[in-house]
Amino acid sequence: MAKRQARFTTQDLEGLPELEDDSPALWDESLGDVPRRLLTSAVRCFASNGFHATTTRDISSGVGLSPGALYVHFPSKEIVLFEIIRTAHQRVLAYLTEPAVLTIEDPVRHLQALVARYTEWHARNHVAARVSQYELAGLSAEHYEEILETRHRTNDVFRAAVERGVTTGKFADVDVKRVSRAILSLGIDLVRWYRRDGSDSPEQLAEFTAQLALKMAMTPDLDLGPAPLGTPATFSA
């Protein structure tokens, strides 16, 4: 990104590769074209300047509209943020709980698939995911509670997977809560630095992270040393 300044203008953000992701496809088509474009503009602005430093003028001008155009489609800037965060959290939870994943009987393969999917989704949608993970403070108390409930459901998916592995003896007797939290962090933290034109594709990063997660659950005391760069393990569900 360009040299850091107090805040970026919409002109500064045009064409930046680090702001390219798949998030424009996240929004419900029933919203209409203009609201979806506004959400995509807001994602880019919030990711670059933060929620509080972004103005409604920034969001509207990002799609070539007048400053007040946003209020035709959204009552407030906070509602825009809520729609972004709500959609992102619901989409990733739905991706984790598709039948193709839920029906995997082997606990090792199940956790492997969960982590790979979680990582891949965050890599593909890393700009929207960055906003969804790091701009929660901009939500109203009511909206924050709604998002928190979805986050708890996502956490429960991973905890249940790790606990099943421990119960069946496929995993070591690990602290389920701590390991689950660490696994979730692997998939989330990448949104701070990932970019689509980097060295790892979403699939490669997913495979590598899934293997790390399995090593935390299966051999928590093993000192693996530095992970080799550019040689992700093969993932198969």
NUNUMAR-115550 format. One record per residue (C-alpha): residue number from 1; x, y, z. Coordinates in steps of 0.001 Angstrom, whole numbers, plus 500000, padded with zeros to 6 digits. Layout:
N
base n NUM, X X, Y Y, Z Z
...
//
This chain:
237
base n 1, X 500000, Y 500000, Z 500000
base n 2, X 501067, Y 503595, Z 499509
base n 3, X 503016, Y 505394, Z 502216
base n 4, X 500879, Y 505573, Z 505339
base n 5, X 499118, Y 508866, Z 505991
base n 6, X 496423, Y 510113, Z 508355
base n 7, X 493710, Y 508589, Z 506166
base n 8, X 493347, Y 507335, Z 502622
base n 9, X 491037, Y 508986, Z 500114
base n 10, X 488924, Y 506949, Z 497729
base n 11, X 491388, Y 507916, Z 494991
base n 12, X 494237, Y 506449, Z 497046
base n 13, X 492395, Y 503128, Z 497291
base n 14, X 491748, Y 502652, Z 493590
base n 15, X 493527, Y 499671, Z 492110
base n 16, X 495375, Y 498586, Z 495265
base n 17, X 496008, Y 494822, Z 495003
base n 18, X 495866, Y 494368, Z 498777
base n 19, X 492214, Y 495429, Z 498695
base n 20, X 491255, Y 492823, Z 496106
base n 21, X 489261, Y 489879, Z 497396
base n 22, X 486051, Y 487969, Z 496697
base n 23, X 483865, Y 489942, Z 499109
base n 24, X 481792, Y 491682, Z 496378
base n 25, X 480155, Y 488270, Z 495872
base n 26, X 479135, Y 487964, Z 499533
base n 27, X 476191, Y 490319, Z 499492
base n 28, X 472647, Y 489074, Z 499050
base n 29, X 471465, Y 489772, Z 495505
base n 30, X 468057, Y 490778, Z 496841
base n 31, X 469657, Y 493975, Z 498135
base n 32, X 470027, Y 495341, Z 494616
base n 33, X 473046, Y 496501, Z 492673
base n 34, X 473642, Y 499894, Z 494302
base n 35, X 473493, Y 498667, Z 497933
base n 36, X 475883, Y 495830, Z 497077
base n 37, X 478309, Y 498282, Z 495490
base n 38, X 478071, Y 500519, Z 498551
base n 39, X 478871, Y 497579, Z 500828
base n 40, X 481930, Y 496744, Z 498734
base n 41, X 483075, Y 500366, Z 498853
base n 42, X 482524, Y 500439, Z 502614
base n 43, X 484616, Y 497288, Z 503069
base n 44, X 487539, Y 498922, Z 501287
base n 45, X 487179, Y 502169, Z 503249
base n 46, X 486746, Y 500499, Z 506639
base n 47, X 489679, Y 498145, Z 506002
base n 48, X 491955, Y 501056, Z 505091
base n 49, X 490876, Y 503846, Z 507446
base n 50, X 488816, Y 502130, Z 510117
base n 51, X 485113, Y 502554, Z 510772
base n 52, X 485286, Y 505791, Z 512732
base n 53, X 487620, Y 507608, Z 510326
base n 54, X 485485, Y 506665, Z 507307
base n 55, X 482744, Y 509076, Z 506283
base n 56, X 479542, Y 508341, Z 504410
base n 57, X 480948, Y 510629, Z 501712
base n 58, X 483918, Y 508257, Z 501363
base n 59, X 481656, Y 505256, Z 500901
base n 60, X 479358, Y 506937, Z 498381
base n 61, X 482132, Y 508547, Z 496369
base n 62, X 483817, Y 505172, Z 496103
base n 63, X 481031, Y 504134, Z 493697
base n 64, X 480640, Y 507532, Z 492049
base n 65, X 477558, Y 508637, Z 493969
base n 66, X 476710, Y 511856, Z 495800
base n 67, X 477500, Y 512105, Z 499542
base n 68, X 473906, Y 511560, Z 500636
base n 69, X 473272, Y 508567, Z 498379
base n 70, X 474125, Y 506068, Z 501093
base n 71, X 471106, Y 507112, Z 503187
base n 72, X 468757, Y 506125, Z 500381
base n 73, X 469742, Y 502499, Z 500973
base n 74, X 471040, Y 502350, Z 504571
base n 75, X 469797, Y 504335, Z 507587
base n 76, X 473302, Y 504892, Z 508965
base n 77, X 476978, Y 504085, Z 508611
base n 78, X 476653, Y 501702, Z 511548
base n 79, X 473993, Y 499716, Z 509698
base n 80, X 476409, Y 499376, Z 506781
base n 81, X 479060, Y 498000, Z 509136
base n 82, X 476556, Y 495646, Z 510723
base n 83, X 475461, Y 494297, Z 507342
base n 84, X 479088, Y 493606, Z 506421
base n 85, X 479951, Y 491889, Z 509696
base n 86, X 476666, Y 489970, Z 509921
base n 87, X 476972, Y 488683, Z 506364
base n 88, X 480604, Y 487648, Z 506763
base n 89, X 479988, Y 485770, Z 510005
base n 90, X 476925, Y 483989, Z 508640
base n 91, X 478639, Y 483035, Z 505386
base n 92, X 481670, Y 481467, Z 507008
base n 93, X 479518, Y 479559, Z 509523
base n 94, X 477375, Y 478211, Z 506687
base n 95, X 480517, Y 477146, Z 504807
base n 96, X 481748, Y 475231, Z 507861
base n 97, X 478467, Y 473426, Z 508414
base n 98, X 477690, Y 472229, Z 504902
base n 99, X 476691, Y 468544, Z 504723
base n 100, X 479940, Y 467656, Z 502958
base n 101, X 481785, Y 468615, Z 506157
base n 102, X 479269, Y 467514, Z 508779
base n 103, X 479137, Y 463979, Z 507389
base n 104, X 482884, Y 463343, Z 507713
base n 105, X 483025, Y 460606, Z 510354
base n 106, X 486742, Y 460455, Z 511063
base n 107, X 487588, Y 463134, Z 513698
base n 108, X 490989, Y 463827, Z 512153
base n 109, X 489620, Y 464383, Z 508655
base n 110, X 486714, Y 466374, Z 510083
base n 111, X 488944, Y 468839, Z 511912
base n 112, X 491242, Y 468998, Z 508904
base n 113, X 488325, Y 469936, Z 506662
base n 114, X 487008, Y 472535, Z 509115
base n 115, X 490341, Y 474290, Z 509456
base n 116, X 491018, Y 474201, Z 505734
base n 117, X 487630, Y 475686, Z 504944
base n 118, X 487879, Y 478334, Z 507643
base n 119, X 491314, Y 479393, Z 506451
base n 120, X 490398, Y 479321, Z 502773
base n 121, X 487291, Y 481439, Z 503355
base n 122, X 489234, Y 484085, Z 505271
base n 123, X 491927, Y 484186, Z 502592
base n 124, X 489429, Y 484556, Z 499755
base n 125, X 487496, Y 487253, Z 501613
base n 126, X 490377, Y 488720, Z 503587
base n 127, X 489394, Y 492390, Z 503224
base n 128, X 485808, Y 491907, Z 504377
base n 129, X 487029, Y 489490, Z 507044
base n 130, X 489480, Y 492099, Z 508355
base n 131, X 486614, Y 494519, Z 508816
base n 132, X 484463, Y 491818, Z 510406
base n 133, X 487125, Y 490839, Z 512923
base n 134, X 488666, Y 494203, Z 513802
base n 135, X 485831, Y 496749, Z 513549
base n 136, X 483419, Y 495152, Z 516020
base n 137, X 483736, Y 498151, Z 518342
base n 138, X 481833, Y 500245, Z 515802
base n 139, X 478646, Y 498214, Z 516296
base n 140, X 475783, Y 499195, Z 518554
base n 141, X 475356, Y 497093, Z 521696
base n 142, X 472356, Y 495308, Z 520210
base n 143, X 474101, Y 494480, Z 516964
base n 144, X 477252, Y 493389, Z 518774
base n 145, X 475230, Y 490887, Z 520806
base n 146, X 473756, Y 489430, Z 517621
base n 147, X 477206, Y 488984, Z 516097
base n 148, X 478535, Y 487530, Z 519344
base n 149, X 475887, Y 484812, Z 519203
base n 150, X 477054, Y 483803, Z 515712
base n 151, X 480672, Y 483837, Z 516853
base n 152, X 479783, Y 481517, Z 519730
base n 153, X 478136, Y 479114, Z 517275
base n 154, X 481294, Y 479100, Z 515154
base n 155, X 483464, Y 478507, Z 518207
base n 156, X 481199, Y 475619, Z 519207
base n 157, X 481769, Y 473933, Z 515837
base n 158, X 485511, Y 473807, Z 516433
base n 159, X 485278, Y 472884, Z 520099
base n 160, X 482950, Y 470001, Z 519296
base n 161, X 485344, Y 468744, Z 516620
base n 162, X 488366, Y 468852, Z 518930
base n 163, X 486417, Y 467318, Z 521819
base n 164, X 485213, Y 464458, Z 519609
base n 165, X 488792, Y 463731, Z 518648
base n 166, X 489872, Y 463698, Z 522288
base n 167, X 486932, Y 461504, Z 523338
base n 168, X 487574, Y 458940, Z 520613
base n 169, X 491284, Y 458855, Z 521338
base n 170, X 492294, Y 460225, Z 517936
base n 171, X 493682, Y 463376, Z 519574
base n 172, X 495854, Y 463782, Z 522624
base n 173, X 494228, Y 464776, Z 525913
base n 174, X 494502, Y 468470, Z 525073
base n 175, X 492781, Y 471462, Z 526618
base n 176, X 489868, Y 471655, Z 524188
base n 177, X 489081, Y 475313, Z 524818
base n 178, X 492668, Y 476494, Z 524399
base n 179, X 493391, Y 474393, Z 521331
base n 180, X 490143, Y 475453, Z 519676
base n 181, X 490949, Y 479097, Z 520337
base n 182, X 494435, Y 478679, Z 518875
base n 183, X 493056, Y 476963, Z 515771
base n 184, X 490532, Y 479743, Z 515208
base n 185, X 493311, Y 482304, Z 515549
base n 186, X 495284, Y 480624, Z 512769
base n 187, X 492427, Y 481159, Z 510373
base n 188, X 491626, Y 484700, Z 511491
base n 189, X 495045, Y 486277, Z 511898
base n 190, X 495898, Y 485947, Z 508209
base n 191, X 493456, Y 488748, Z 507354
base n 192, X 495970, Y 491260, Z 508706
base n 193, X 498602, Y 490407, Z 506114
base n 194, X 497183, Y 488195, Z 503361
base n 195, X 496922, Y 489484, Z 499806
base n 196, X 495742, Y 487668, Z 496733
base n 197, X 498899, Y 488342, Z 494759
base n 198, X 501128, Y 486863, Z 497475
base n 199, X 503092, Y 483619, Z 497449
base n 200, X 500335, Y 481337, Z 498791
base n 201, X 496973, Y 480664, Z 497205
base n 202, X 493965, Y 480272, Z 499532
base n 203, X 494114, Y 476518, Z 498933
base n 204, X 497813, Y 476266, Z 499787
base n 205, X 497369, Y 478291, Z 502942
base n 206, X 494355, Y 476170, Z 503884
base n 207, X 496312, Y 472939, Z 503498
base n 208, X 499246, Y 474212, Z 505524
base n 209, X 497105, Y 475617, Z 508332
base n 210, X 495062, Y 472416, Z 508544
base n 211, X 498243, Y 470441, Z 509134
base n 212, X 499337, Y 472857, Z 511862
base n 213, X 495976, Y 472470, Z 513566
base n 214, X 496229, Y 468683, Z 513525
base n 215, X 499676, Y 468847, Z 515098
base n 216, X 498305, Y 471007, Z 517905
base n 217, X 495553, Y 468521, Z 518595
base n 218, X 497443, Y 465282, Z 518061
base n 219, X 500964, Y 466055, Z 519299
base n 220, X 500774, Y 469230, Z 521415
base n 221, X 504205, Y 468795, Z 523005
base n 222, X 506152, Y 468120, Z 519830
base n 223, X 508744, Y 470755, Z 518935
base n 224, X 508375, Y 470968, Z 515171
base n 225, X 510871, Y 473767, Z 514603
base n 226, X 510329, Y 476356, Z 511873
base n 227, X 507703, Y 475458, Z 509297
base n 228, X 509215, Y 475007, Z 505810
base n 229, X 508209, Y 477797, Z 503450
base n 230, X 506396, Y 477040, Z 500243
base n 231, X 505817, Y 473333, Z 500984
base n 232, X 502256, Y 473029, Z 502328
base n 233, X 501078, Y 469523, Z 503070
base n 234, X 498468, Y 467901, Z 500865
base n 235, X 494908, Y 468248, Z 502160
base n 236, X 492235, Y 465673, Z 501544
base n 237, X 488849, Y 465620, Z 503217
//
